[in-house]
Amino acid sequence: MTKLVIERARAANILVLESNHDVKMLQDSPRRPWSLKQRILGRHGHLSNEAAAEAVAQIMSAELKHLYLAHLSRECNRPELAQRVMTERLQQIGATHVQLELTSQNKPTFTLVL
């Protein structure tokens, strides 16, 4: 994520953030060619679980109340991995005020009423 994106996202009350892949699962995937793995892992690729957690640590503010993890890879991630990595980071930075939710490609996410 660029510094500009991080700066602009700090004002958010609700954030939908990509947590696309687990790096090891992606690297070990036999179904993805090396060129695709390089693109995904590159600077303009997708956010890994760890990169998403780092981004949230930089974005975090008292205003952020709801965090949705989205665009989880079916083959190179697991919801429980994405949730564990983010939960650990939220705990490390003392962000107990943030409600973490995972989205799914297979079912709608509940409606958030403000």
PDB file as gemmi writes it, atoms N, CA and C in Angstrom:
CRYST1    1.000    1.000    1.000  90.00  90.00  90.00 P 1                      
ATOM      1  N   MET A   1       0.852  -1.183   0.000  1.00  0.00           N  
ATOM      2  CA  MET A   1       0.000   0.000   0.000  1.00  0.00           C  
ATOM      3  C   MET A   1       0.890   1.236   0.000  1.00  0.00           C  
ATOM      4  N   THR A   2       0.464   2.228  -0.729  1.00  0.00           N  
ATOM      5  CA  THR A   2       1.239   3.464  -0.780  1.00  0.00           C  
ATOM      6  C   THR A   2       0.967   4.301   0.464  1.00  0.00           C  
ATOM      7  N   LYS A   3       1.858   5.233   0.719  1.00  0.00           N  
ATOM      8  CA  LYS A   3       1.685   6.133   1.861  1.00  0.00           C  
ATOM      9  C   LYS A   3       0.418   6.964   1.712  1.00  0.00           C  
ATOM     10  N   LEU A   4       0.088   7.356   0.487  1.00  0.00           N  
ATOM     11  CA  LEU A   4      -1.118   8.138   0.245  1.00  0.00           C  
ATOM     12  C   LEU A   4      -2.368   7.336   0.592  1.00  0.00           C  
ATOM     13  N   VAL A   5      -2.416   6.082   0.198  1.00  0.00           N  
ATOM     14  CA  VAL A   5      -3.571   5.236   0.517  1.00  0.00           C  
ATOM     15  C   VAL A   5      -3.698   5.092   2.032  1.00  0.00           C  
ATOM     16  N   ILE A   6      -2.602   4.834   2.695  1.00  0.00           N  
ATOM     17  CA  ILE A   6      -2.620   4.687   4.153  1.00  0.00           C  
ATOM     18  C   ILE A   6      -3.110   5.974   4.809  1.00  0.00           C  
ATOM     19  N   GLU A   7      -2.598   7.085   4.355  1.00  0.00           N  
ATOM     20  CA  GLU A   7      -3.011   8.378   4.918  1.00  0.00           C  
ATOM     21  C   GLU A   7      -4.508   8.633   4.727  1.00  0.00           C  
ATOM     22  N   ARG A   8      -5.022   8.365   3.538  1.00  0.00           N  
ATOM     23  CA  ARG A   8      -6.439   8.599   3.255  1.00  0.00           C  
ATOM     24  C   ARG A   8      -7.340   7.626   4.009  1.00  0.00           C  
ATOM     25  N   ALA A   9      -6.878   6.405   4.201  1.00  0.00           N  
ATOM     26  CA  ALA A   9      -7.695   5.384   4.874  1.00  0.00           C  
ATOM     27  C   ALA A   9      -7.798   5.624   6.379  1.00  0.00           C  
ATOM     28  N   ARG A  10      -6.916   6.408   6.947  1.00  0.00           N  
ATOM     29  CA  ARG A  10      -6.941   6.665   8.395  1.00  0.00           C  
ATOM     30  C   ARG A  10      -8.240   7.322   8.861  1.00  0.00           C  
ATOM     31  N   ALA A  11      -8.928   7.984   7.989  1.00  0.00           N  
ATOM     32  CA  ALA A  11     -10.172   8.659   8.371  1.00  0.00           C  
ATOM     33  C   ALA A  11     -11.374   7.715   8.348  1.00  0.00           C  
ATOM     34  N   ALA A  12     -11.169   6.478   7.925  1.00  0.00           N  
ATOM     35  CA  ALA A  12     -12.285   5.545   7.746  1.00  0.00           C  
ATOM     36  C   ALA A  12     -12.846   5.041   9.072  1.00  0.00           C  
ATOM     37  N   ASN A  13     -14.160   4.865   9.085  1.00  0.00           N  
ATOM     38  CA  ASN A  13     -14.835   4.194  10.194  1.00  0.00           C  
ATOM     39  C   ASN A  13     -14.985   2.708   9.899  1.00  0.00           C  
ATOM     40  N   ILE A  14     -15.080   2.399   8.609  1.00  0.00           N  
ATOM     41  CA  ILE A  14     -15.246   1.033   8.123  1.00  0.00           C  
ATOM     42  C   ILE A  14     -14.217   0.830   7.012  1.00  0.00           C  
ATOM     43  N   LEU A  15     -13.534  -0.302   7.061  1.00  0.00           N  
ATOM     44  CA  LEU A  15     -12.508  -0.571   6.054  1.00  0.00           C  
ATOM     45  C   LEU A  15     -12.680  -1.986   5.520  1.00  0.00           C  
ATOM     46  N   VAL A  16     -12.749  -2.098   4.201  1.00  0.00           N  
ATOM     47  CA  VAL A  16     -12.737  -3.392   3.528  1.00  0.00           C  
ATOM     48  C   VAL A  16     -11.343  -3.519   2.926  1.00  0.00           C  
ATOM     49  N   LEU A  17     -10.609  -4.541   3.384  1.00  0.00           N  
ATOM     50  CA  LEU A  17      -9.212  -4.674   3.009  1.00  0.00           C  
ATOM     51  C   LEU A  17      -8.934  -6.067   2.471  1.00  0.00           C  
ATOM     52  N   GLU A  18      -8.217  -6.109   1.381  1.00  0.00           N  
ATOM     53  CA  GLU A  18      -7.809  -7.385   0.799  1.00  0.00           C  
ATOM     54  C   GLU A  18      -6.843  -8.101   1.745  1.00  0.00           C  
ATOM     55  N   SER A  19      -7.072  -9.383   1.913  1.00  0.00           N  
ATOM     56  CA  SER A  19      -6.153 -10.272   2.630  1.00  0.00           C  
ATOM     57  C   SER A  19      -6.083 -11.535   1.775  1.00  0.00           C  
ATOM     58  N   ASN A  20      -5.412 -11.387   0.638  1.00  0.00           N  
ATOM     59  CA  ASN A  20      -5.541 -12.350  -0.455  1.00  0.00           C  
ATOM     60  C   ASN A  20      -4.923 -13.708  -0.216  1.00  0.00           C  
ATOM     61  N   HIS A  21      -3.713 -13.749   0.322  1.00  0.00           N  
ATOM     62  CA  HIS A  21      -3.021 -15.026   0.336  1.00  0.00           C  
ATOM     63  C   HIS A  21      -2.085 -15.183   1.531  1.00  0.00           C  
ATOM     64  N   ASP A  22      -1.791 -16.434   1.806  1.00  0.00           N  
ATOM     65  CA  ASP A  22      -0.715 -16.807   2.713  1.00  0.00           C  
ATOM     66  C   ASP A  22       0.503 -17.013   1.820  1.00  0.00           C  
ATOM     67  N   VAL A  23       1.603 -16.360   2.119  1.00  0.00           N  
ATOM     68  CA  VAL A  23       2.768 -16.388   1.233  1.00  0.00           C  
ATOM     69  C   VAL A  23       3.258 -17.816   0.999  1.00  0.00           C  
ATOM     70  N   LYS A  24       3.369 -18.608   2.037  1.00  0.00           N  
ATOM     71  CA  LYS A  24       3.856 -19.986   1.876  1.00  0.00           C  
ATOM     72  C   LYS A  24       2.904 -20.815   1.021  1.00  0.00           C  
ATOM     73  N   MET A  25       1.612 -20.673   1.252  1.00  0.00           N  
ATOM     74  CA  MET A  25       0.645 -21.419   0.442  1.00  0.00           C  
ATOM     75  C   MET A  25       0.753 -21.030  -1.031  1.00  0.00           C  
ATOM     76  N   LEU A  26       0.940 -19.744  -1.295  1.00  0.00           N  
ATOM     77  CA  LEU A  26       1.082 -19.286  -2.674  1.00  0.00           C  
ATOM     78  C   LEU A  26       2.360 -19.845  -3.289  1.00  0.00           C  
ATOM     79  N   GLN A  27       3.462 -19.746  -2.576  1.00  0.00           N  
ATOM     80  CA  GLN A  27       4.733 -20.239  -3.106  1.00  0.00           C  
ATOM     81  C   GLN A  27       4.690 -21.742  -3.370  1.00  0.00           C  
ATOM     82  N   ASP A  28       3.978 -22.481  -2.525  1.00  0.00           N  
ATOM     83  CA  ASP A  28       3.904 -23.938  -2.661  1.00  0.00           C  
ATOM     84  C   ASP A  28       2.820 -24.411  -3.622  1.00  0.00           C  
ATOM     85  N   SER A  29       2.004 -23.505  -4.144  1.00  0.00           N  
ATOM     86  CA  SER A  29       0.885 -23.889  -5.001  1.00  0.00           C  
ATOM     87  C   SER A  29       1.370 -24.483  -6.325  1.00  0.00           C  
ATOM     88  N   PRO A  30       0.995 -25.738  -6.599  1.00  0.00           N  
ATOM     89  CA  PRO A  30       1.400 -26.350  -7.868  1.00  0.00           C  
ATOM     90  C   PRO A  30       0.541 -25.896  -9.048  1.00  0.00           C  
ATOM     91  N   ARG A  31      -0.582 -25.256  -8.775  1.00  0.00           N  
ATOM     92  CA  ARG A  31      -1.521 -24.871  -9.834  1.00  0.00           C  
ATOM     93  C   ARG A  31      -1.249 -23.488 -10.411  1.00  0.00           C  
ATOM     94  N   ARG A  32      -0.288 -22.783  -9.842  1.00  0.00           N  
ATOM     95  CA  ARG A  32      -0.012 -21.428 -10.322  1.00  0.00           C  
ATOM     96  C   ARG A  32       1.384 -21.363 -10.923  1.00  0.00           C  
ATOM     97  N   PRO A  33       1.495 -20.836 -12.130  1.00  0.00           N  
ATOM     98  CA  PRO A  33       2.826 -20.706 -12.734  1.00  0.00           C  
ATOM     99  C   PRO A  33       3.670 -19.666 -11.993  1.00  0.00           C  
ATOM    100  N   TRP A  34       4.975 -19.817 -12.106  1.00  0.00           N  
ATOM    101  CA  TRP A  34       5.893 -18.921 -11.410  1.00  0.00           C  
ATOM    102  C   TRP A  34       5.632 -17.452 -11.758  1.00  0.00           C  
ATOM    103  N   SER A  35       5.344 -17.164 -13.012  1.00  0.00           N  
ATOM    104  CA  SER A  35       5.105 -15.778 -13.425  1.00  0.00           C  
ATOM    105  C   SER A  35       3.900 -15.182 -12.696  1.00  0.00           C  
ATOM    106  N   LEU A  36       2.863 -15.969 -12.487  1.00  0.00           N  
ATOM    107  CA  LEU A  36       1.690 -15.496 -11.761  1.00  0.00           C  
ATOM    108  C   LEU A  36       2.023 -15.285 -10.290  1.00  0.00           C  
ATOM    109  N   LYS A  37       2.781 -16.196  -9.721  1.00  0.00           N  
ATOM    110  CA  LYS A  37       3.198 -16.042  -8.320  1.00  0.00           C  
ATOM    111  C   LYS A  37       4.001 -14.761  -8.145  1.00  0.00           C  
ATOM    112  N   GLN A  38       4.900 -14.489  -9.085  1.00  0.00           N  
ATOM    113  CA  GLN A  38       5.718 -13.270  -9.015  1.00  0.00           C  
ATOM    114  C   GLN A  38       4.847 -12.019  -9.102  1.00  0.00           C  
ATOM    115  N   ARG A  39       3.846 -12.049  -9.976  1.00  0.00           N  
ATOM    116  CA  ARG A  39       2.952 -10.892 -10.098  1.00  0.00           C  
ATOM    117  C   ARG A  39       2.171 -10.672  -8.807  1.00  0.00           C  
ATOM    118  N   ILE A  40       1.622 -11.746  -8.250  1.00  0.00           N  
ATOM    119  CA  ILE A  40       0.837 -11.648  -7.013  1.00  0.00           C  
ATOM    120  C   ILE A  40       1.696 -11.140  -5.868  1.00  0.00           C  
ATOM    121  N   LEU A  41       2.935 -11.622  -5.789  1.00  0.00           N  
ATOM    122  CA  LEU A  41       3.834 -11.239  -4.701  1.00  0.00           C  
ATOM    123  C   LEU A  41       4.521  -9.893  -4.932  1.00  0.00           C  
ATOM    124  N   GLY A  42       4.404  -9.351  -6.135  1.00  0.00           N  
ATOM    125  CA  GLY A  42       5.104  -8.121  -6.481  1.00  0.00           C  
ATOM    126  C   GLY A  42       4.491  -6.875  -5.851  1.00  0.00           C  
ATOM    127  N   ARG A  43       5.172  -5.790  -6.058  1.00  0.00           N  
ATOM    128  CA  ARG A  43       4.774  -4.500  -5.492  1.00  0.00           C  
ATOM    129  C   ARG A  43       3.363  -4.079  -5.904  1.00  0.00           C  
ATOM    130  N   HIS A  44       2.947  -4.449  -7.078  1.00  0.00           N  
ATOM    131  CA  HIS A  44       1.616  -4.084  -7.569  1.00  0.00           C  
ATOM    132  C   HIS A  44       0.675  -5.289  -7.599  1.00  0.00           C  
ATOM    133  N   GLY A  45       0.977  -6.289  -6.783  1.00  0.00           N  
ATOM    134  CA  GLY A  45       0.175  -7.504  -6.734  1.00  0.00           C  
ATOM    135  C   GLY A  45      -0.913  -7.418  -5.677  1.00  0.00           C  
ATOM    136  N   HIS A  46      -1.122  -8.518  -4.995  1.00  0.00           N  
ATOM    137  CA  HIS A  46      -2.162  -8.621  -3.974  1.00  0.00           C  
ATOM    138  C   HIS A  46      -1.548  -8.554  -2.586  1.00  0.00           C  
ATOM    139  N   LEU A  47      -2.355  -8.149  -1.610  1.00  0.00           N  
ATOM    140  CA  LEU A  47      -1.875  -8.100  -0.229  1.00  0.00           C  
ATOM    141  C   LEU A  47      -1.944  -9.491   0.396  1.00  0.00           C  
ATOM    142  N   SER A  48      -0.841  -9.913   0.977  1.00  0.00           N  
ATOM    143  CA  SER A  48      -0.830 -11.150   1.752  1.00  0.00           C  
ATOM    144  C   SER A  48      -1.508 -10.871   3.098  1.00  0.00           C  
ATOM    145  N   ASN A  49      -1.749 -11.925   3.854  1.00  0.00           N  
ATOM    146  CA  ASN A  49      -2.313 -11.742   5.197  1.00  0.00           C  
ATOM    147  C   ASN A  49      -1.416 -10.832   6.031  1.00  0.00           C  
ATOM    148  N   GLU A  50      -0.108 -11.060   5.960  1.00  0.00           N  
ATOM    149  CA  GLU A  50       0.835 -10.266   6.742  1.00  0.00           C  
ATOM    150  C   GLU A  50       0.884  -8.817   6.265  1.00  0.00           C  
ATOM    151  N   ALA A  51       0.853  -8.602   4.954  1.00  0.00           N  
ATOM    152  CA  ALA A  51       0.867  -7.237   4.425  1.00  0.00           C  
ATOM    153  C   ALA A  51      -0.409  -6.494   4.808  1.00  0.00           C  
ATOM    154  N   ALA A  52      -1.534  -7.187   4.815  1.00  0.00           N  
ATOM    155  CA  ALA A  52      -2.793  -6.566   5.235  1.00  0.00           C  
ATOM    156  C   ALA A  52      -2.716  -6.172   6.712  1.00  0.00           C  
ATOM    157  N   ALA A  53      -2.146  -7.052   7.537  1.00  0.00           N  
ATOM    158  CA  ALA A  53      -2.006  -6.751   8.963  1.00  0.00           C  
ATOM    159  C   ALA A  53      -1.083  -5.556   9.176  1.00  0.00           C  
ATOM    160  N   GLU A  54      -0.015  -5.473   8.412  1.00  0.00           N  
ATOM    161  CA  GLU A  54       0.901  -4.337   8.516  1.00  0.00           C  
ATOM    162  C   GLU A  54       0.201  -3.051   8.079  1.00  0.00           C  
ATOM    163  N   ALA A  55      -0.587  -3.126   7.020  1.00  0.00           N  
ATOM    164  CA  ALA A  55      -1.324  -1.954   6.553  1.00  0.00           C  
ATOM    165  C   ALA A  55      -2.290  -1.468   7.630  1.00  0.00           C  
ATOM    166  N   VAL A  56      -2.997  -2.391   8.257  1.00  0.00           N  
ATOM    167  CA  VAL A  56      -3.941  -2.007   9.309  1.00  0.00           C  
ATOM    168  C   VAL A  56      -3.206  -1.354  10.470  1.00  0.00           C  
ATOM    169  N   ALA A  57      -2.040  -1.850  10.820  1.00  0.00           N  
ATOM    170  CA  ALA A  57      -1.258  -1.240  11.899  1.00  0.00           C  
ATOM    171  C   ALA A  57      -0.907   0.203  11.560  1.00  0.00           C  
ATOM    172  N   GLN A  58      -0.658   0.492  10.295  1.00  0.00           N  
ATOM    173  CA  GLN A  58      -0.328   1.857   9.878  1.00  0.00           C  
ATOM    174  C   GLN A  58      -1.567   2.738   9.749  1.00  0.00           C  
ATOM    175  N   ILE A  59      -2.686   2.141   9.408  1.00  0.00           N  
ATOM    176  CA  ILE A  59      -3.935   2.880   9.206  1.00  0.00           C  
ATOM    177  C   ILE A  59      -4.657   3.145  10.515  1.00  0.00           C  
ATOM    178  N   MET A  60      -4.473   2.309  11.498  1.00  0.00           N  
ATOM    179  CA  MET A  60      -5.288   2.293  12.711  1.00  0.00           C  
ATOM    180  C   MET A  60      -5.485   3.682  13.321  1.00  0.00           C  
ATOM    181  N   SER A  61      -6.739   3.923  13.682  1.00  0.00           N  
ATOM    182  CA  SER A  61      -7.123   5.138  14.389  1.00  0.00           C  
ATOM    183  C   SER A  61      -8.273   4.792  15.321  1.00  0.00           C  
ATOM    184  N   ALA A  62      -8.588   5.711  16.192  1.00  0.00           N  
ATOM    185  CA  ALA A  62      -9.717   5.501  17.107  1.00  0.00           C  
ATOM    186  C   ALA A  62     -11.040   5.464  16.349  1.00  0.00           C  
ATOM    187  N   GLU A  63     -11.073   6.039  15.142  1.00  0.00           N  
ATOM    188  CA  GLU A  63     -12.303   6.092  14.356  1.00  0.00           C  
ATOM    189  C   GLU A  63     -12.642   4.765  13.687  1.00  0.00           C  
ATOM    190  N   LEU A  64     -11.642   3.927  13.426  1.00  0.00           N  
ATOM    191  CA  LEU A  64     -11.892   2.668  12.736  1.00  0.00           C  
ATOM    192  C   LEU A  64     -12.602   1.700  13.675  1.00  0.00           C  
ATOM    193  N   LYS A  65     -13.802   1.325  13.312  1.00  0.00           N  
ATOM    194  CA  LYS A  65     -14.630   0.451  14.163  1.00  0.00           C  
ATOM    195  C   LYS A  65     -14.874  -0.919  13.548  1.00  0.00           C  
ATOM    196  N   HIS A  66     -14.918  -0.993  12.219  1.00  0.00           N  
ATOM    197  CA  HIS A  66     -15.247  -2.237  11.528  1.00  0.00           C  
ATOM    198  C   HIS A  66     -14.213  -2.511  10.449  1.00  0.00           C  
ATOM    199  N   LEU A  67     -13.653  -3.718  10.465  1.00  0.00           N  
ATOM    200  CA  LEU A  67     -12.657  -4.132   9.490  1.00  0.00           C  
ATOM    201  C   LEU A  67     -13.118  -5.428   8.846  1.00  0.00           C  
ATOM    202  N   TYR A  68     -13.249  -5.403   7.534  1.00  0.00           N  
ATOM    203  CA  TYR A  68     -13.665  -6.570   6.762  1.00  0.00           C  
ATOM    204  C   TYR A  68     -12.481  -7.050   5.928  1.00  0.00           C  
ATOM    205  N   LEU A  69     -12.136  -8.314   6.067  1.00  0.00           N  
ATOM    206  CA  LEU A  69     -11.102  -8.895   5.222  1.00  0.00           C  
ATOM    207  C   LEU A  69     -11.777  -9.489   4.000  1.00  0.00           C  
ATOM    208  N   ALA A  70     -11.269  -9.129   2.823  1.00  0.00           N  
ATOM    209  CA  ALA A  70     -11.909  -9.506   1.568  1.00  0.00           C  
ATOM    210  C   ALA A  70     -10.891 -10.087   0.592  1.00  0.00           C  
ATOM    211  N   HIS A  71     -11.422 -10.661  -0.484  1.00  0.00           N  
ATOM    212  CA  HIS A  71     -10.643 -11.190  -1.596  1.00  0.00           C  
ATOM    213  C   HIS A  71      -9.659 -12.268  -1.153  1.00  0.00           C  
ATOM    214  N   LEU A  72     -10.106 -13.132  -0.251  1.00  0.00           N  
ATOM    215  CA  LEU A  72      -9.291 -14.267   0.183  1.00  0.00           C  
ATOM    216  C   LEU A  72      -9.231 -15.299  -0.938  1.00  0.00           C  
ATOM    217  N   SER A  73      -8.036 -15.720  -1.279  1.00  0.00           N  
ATOM    218  CA  SER A  73      -7.852 -16.731  -2.316  1.00  0.00           C  
ATOM    219  C   SER A  73      -8.421 -18.069  -1.848  1.00  0.00           C  
ATOM    220  N   ARG A  74      -9.122 -18.736  -2.729  1.00  0.00           N  
ATOM    221  CA  ARG A  74      -9.660 -20.063  -2.401  1.00  0.00           C  
ATOM    222  C   ARG A  74      -8.558 -21.103  -2.307  1.00  0.00           C  
ATOM    223  N   GLU A  75      -7.510 -20.929  -3.110  1.00  0.00           N  
ATOM    224  CA  GLU A  75      -6.443 -21.928  -3.183  1.00  0.00           C  
ATOM    225  C   GLU A  75      -5.230 -21.592  -2.332  1.00  0.00           C  
ATOM    226  N   CYS A  76      -5.003 -20.332  -2.073  1.00  0.00           N  
ATOM    227  CA  CYS A  76      -3.753 -19.923  -1.416  1.00  0.00           C  
ATOM    228  C   CYS A  76      -3.987 -19.189  -0.103  1.00  0.00           C  
ATOM    229  N   ASN A  77      -5.107 -19.441   0.519  1.00  0.00           N  
ATOM    230  CA  ASN A  77      -5.404 -18.843   1.817  1.00  0.00           C  
ATOM    231  C   ASN A  77      -6.465 -19.684   2.499  1.00  0.00           C  
ATOM    232  N   ARG A  78      -6.615 -19.471   3.758  1.00  0.00           N  
ATOM    233  CA  ARG A  78      -7.674 -20.078   4.549  1.00  0.00           C  
ATOM    234  C   ARG A  78      -8.244 -18.976   5.434  1.00  0.00           C  
ATOM    235  N   PRO A  79      -9.571 -18.921   5.572  1.00  0.00           N  
ATOM    236  CA  PRO A  79     -10.162 -17.873   6.416  1.00  0.00           C  
ATOM    237  C   PRO A  79      -9.567 -17.826   7.822  1.00  0.00           C  
ATOM    238  N   GLU A  80      -9.321 -19.006   8.404  1.00  0.00           N  
ATOM    239  CA  GLU A  80      -8.783 -19.031   9.763  1.00  0.00           C  
ATOM    240  C   GLU A  80      -7.360 -18.468   9.824  1.00  0.00           C  
ATOM    241  N   LEU A  81      -6.583 -18.613   8.751  1.00  0.00           N  
ATOM    242  CA  LEU A  81      -5.241 -18.023   8.711  1.00  0.00           C  
ATOM    243  C   LEU A  81      -5.321 -16.504   8.646  1.00  0.00           C  
ATOM    244  N   ALA A  82      -6.138 -16.008   7.736  1.00  0.00           N  
ATOM    245  CA  ALA A  82      -6.296 -14.557   7.596  1.00  0.00           C  
ATOM    246  C   ALA A  82      -6.796 -13.947   8.899  1.00  0.00           C  
ATOM    247  N   GLN A  83      -7.763 -14.592   9.512  1.00  0.00           N  
ATOM    248  CA  GLN A  83      -8.323 -14.080  10.762  1.00  0.00           C  
ATOM    249  C   GLN A  83      -7.287 -14.118  11.890  1.00  0.00           C  
ATOM    250  N   ARG A  84      -6.527 -15.193  11.977  1.00  0.00           N  
ATOM    251  CA  ARG A  84      -5.521 -15.308  13.037  1.00  0.00           C  
ATOM    252  C   ARG A  84      -4.448 -14.235  12.912  1.00  0.00           C  
ATOM    253  N   VAL A  85      -3.921 -14.049  11.694  1.00  0.00           N  
ATOM    254  CA  VAL A  85      -2.874 -13.048  11.476  1.00  0.00           C  
ATOM    255  C   VAL A  85      -3.385 -11.654  11.845  1.00  0.00           C  
ATOM    256  N   MET A  86      -4.603 -11.320  11.401  1.00  0.00           N  
ATOM    257  CA  MET A  86      -5.133  -9.984  11.684  1.00  0.00           C  
ATOM    258  C   MET A  86      -5.479  -9.828  13.157  1.00  0.00           C  
ATOM    259  N   THR A  87      -6.063 -10.837  13.763  1.00  0.00           N  
ATOM    260  CA  THR A  87      -6.414 -10.759  15.187  1.00  0.00           C  
ATOM    261  C   THR A  87      -5.163 -10.552  16.034  1.00  0.00           C  
ATOM    262  N   GLU A  88      -4.106 -11.274  15.714  1.00  0.00           N  
ATOM    263  CA  GLU A  88      -2.857 -11.111  16.456  1.00  0.00           C  
ATOM    264  C   GLU A  88      -2.315  -9.699  16.323  1.00  0.00           C  
ATOM    265  N   ARG A  89      -2.372  -9.151  15.117  1.00  0.00           N  
ATOM    266  CA  ARG A  89      -1.859  -7.786  14.919  1.00  0.00           C  
ATOM    267  C   ARG A  89      -2.735  -6.767  15.638  1.00  0.00           C  
ATOM    268  N   LEU A  90      -4.043  -6.925  15.581  1.00  0.00           N  
ATOM    269  CA  LEU A  90      -4.935  -6.001  16.290  1.00  0.00           C  
ATOM    270  C   LEU A  90      -4.651  -6.040  17.789  1.00  0.00           C  
ATOM    271  N   GLN A  91      -4.400  -7.216  18.321  1.00  0.00           N  
ATOM    272  CA  GLN A  91      -4.071  -7.333  19.743  1.00  0.00           C  
ATOM    273  C   GLN A  91      -2.733  -6.669  20.052  1.00  0.00           C  
ATOM    274  N   GLN A  92      -1.744  -6.854  19.188  1.00  0.00           N  
ATOM    275  CA  GLN A  92      -0.423  -6.258  19.389  1.00  0.00           C  
ATOM    276  C   GLN A  92      -0.482  -4.741  19.455  1.00  0.00           C  
ATOM    277  N   ILE A  93      -1.351  -4.147  18.654  1.00  0.00           N  
ATOM    278  CA  ILE A  93      -1.419  -2.685  18.611  1.00  0.00           C  
ATOM    279  C   ILE A  93      -2.505  -2.132  19.528  1.00  0.00           C  
ATOM    280  N   GLY A  94      -3.157  -3.000  20.287  1.00  0.00           N  
ATOM    281  CA  GLY A  94      -4.169  -2.561  21.247  1.00  0.00           C  
ATOM    282  C   GLY A  94      -5.457  -2.076  20.619  1.00  0.00           C  
ATOM    283  N   ALA A  95      -5.789  -2.593  19.462  1.00  0.00           N  
ATOM    284  CA  ALA A  95      -6.991  -2.156  18.745  1.00  0.00           C  
ATOM    285  C   ALA A  95      -8.181  -3.037  19.128  1.00  0.00           C  
ATOM    286  N   THR A  96      -8.528  -3.024  20.391  1.00  0.00           N  
ATOM    287  CA  THR A  96      -9.635  -3.843  20.876  1.00  0.00           C  
ATOM    288  C   THR A  96     -10.994  -3.270  20.481  1.00  0.00           C  
ATOM    289  N   HIS A  97     -11.012  -2.052  19.992  1.00  0.00           N  
ATOM    290  CA  HIS A  97     -12.266  -1.393  19.595  1.00  0.00           C  
ATOM    291  C   HIS A  97     -12.721  -1.777  18.181  1.00  0.00           C  
ATOM    292  N   VAL A  98     -11.915  -2.543  17.455  1.00  0.00           N  
ATOM    293  CA  VAL A  98     -12.214  -2.880  16.064  1.00  0.00           C  
ATOM    294  C   VAL A  98     -12.911  -4.237  15.989  1.00  0.00           C  
ATOM    295  N   GLN A  99     -14.031  -4.269  15.279  1.00  0.00           N  
ATOM    296  CA  GLN A  99     -14.745  -5.519  15.035  1.00  0.00           C  
ATOM    297  C   GLN A  99     -14.256  -6.091  13.710  1.00  0.00           C  
ATOM    298  N   LEU A 100     -13.681  -7.286  13.759  1.00  0.00           N  
ATOM    299  CA  LEU A 100     -13.118  -7.937  12.581  1.00  0.00           C  
ATOM    300  C   LEU A 100     -14.118  -8.927  11.996  1.00  0.00           C  
ATOM    301  N   GLU A 101     -14.330  -8.841  10.692  1.00  0.00           N  
ATOM    302  CA  GLU A 101     -15.215  -9.758   9.975  1.00  0.00           C  
ATOM    303  C   GLU A 101     -14.498 -10.256   8.730  1.00  0.00           C  
ATOM    304  N   LEU A 102     -14.788 -11.477   8.331  1.00  0.00           N  
ATOM    305  CA  LEU A 102     -14.272 -12.024   7.087  1.00  0.00           C  
ATOM    306  C   LEU A 102     -15.397 -12.099   6.072  1.00  0.00           C  
ATOM    307  N   THR A 103     -15.077 -11.724   4.853  1.00  0.00           N  
ATOM    308  CA  THR A 103     -16.054 -11.864   3.779  1.00  0.00           C  
ATOM    309  C   THR A 103     -15.826 -13.207   3.091  1.00  0.00           C  
ATOM    310  N   SER A 104     -16.785 -13.603   2.280  1.00  0.00           N  
ATOM    311  CA  SER A 104     -16.697 -14.879   1.584  1.00  0.00           C  
ATOM    312  C   SER A 104     -17.190 -14.703   0.154  1.00  0.00           C  
ATOM    313  N   GLN A 105     -16.590 -15.471  -0.730  1.00  0.00           N  
ATOM    314  CA  GLN A 105     -17.040 -15.460  -2.124  1.00  0.00           C  
ATOM    315  C   GLN A 105     -18.325 -16.261  -2.291  1.00  0.00           C  
ATOM    316  N   ASN A 106     -18.648 -17.069  -1.292  1.00  0.00           N  
ATOM    317  CA  ASN A 106     -19.771 -18.000  -1.407  1.00  0.00           C  
ATOM    318  C   ASN A 106     -21.052 -17.569  -0.694  1.00  0.00           C  
ATOM    319  N   LYS A 107     -20.952 -16.564   0.160  1.00  0.00           N  
ATOM    320  CA  LYS A 107     -22.156 -16.142   0.880  1.00  0.00           C  
ATOM    321  C   LYS A 107     -22.075 -14.651   1.183  1.00  0.00           C  
ATOM    322  N   PRO A 108     -23.226 -14.006   1.275  1.00  0.00           N  
ATOM    323  CA  PRO A 108     -23.211 -12.569   1.558  1.00  0.00           C  
ATOM    324  C   PRO A 108     -22.769 -12.307   2.994  1.00  0.00           C  
ATOM    325  N   THR A 109     -22.146 -11.170   3.178  1.00  0.00           N  
ATOM    326  CA  THR A 109     -21.781 -10.714   4.511  1.00  0.00           C  
ATOM    327  C   THR A 109     -22.997 -10.043   5.112  1.00  0.00           C  
ATOM    328  N   PHE A 110     -23.132 -10.153   6.429  1.00  0.00           N  
ATOM    329  CA  PHE A 110     -24.294  -9.540   7.065  1.00  0.00           C  
ATOM    330  C   PHE A 110     -24.302  -8.036   6.815  1.00  0.00           C  
ATOM    331  N   THR A 111     -25.469  -7.451   6.884  1.00  0.00           N  
ATOM    332  CA  THR A 111     -25.634  -6.031   6.667  1.00  0.00           C  
ATOM    333  C   THR A 111     -25.240  -5.272   7.915  1.00  0.00           C  
ATOM    334  N   LEU A 112     -24.378  -4.309   7.760  1.00  0.00           N  
ATOM    335  CA  LEU A 112     -23.939  -3.465   8.859  1.00  0.00           C  
ATOM    336  C   LEU A 112     -24.884  -2.269   8.939  1.00  0.00           C  
ATOM    337  N   VAL A 113     -25.534  -2.115  10.061  1.00  0.00           N  
ATOM    338  CA  VAL A 113     -26.439  -0.992  10.259  1.00  0.00           C  
ATOM    339  C   VAL A 113     -25.708   0.054  11.100  1.00  0.00           C  
ATOM    340  N   LEU A 114     -25.640   1.251  10.582  1.00  0.00           N  
ATOM    341  CA  LEU A 114     -24.955   2.342  11.285  1.00  0.00           C  
ATOM    342  C   LEU A 114     -25.924   3.237  12.005  1.00  0.00           C  
TER     343      LEU A 114                                                      
END                                                                             
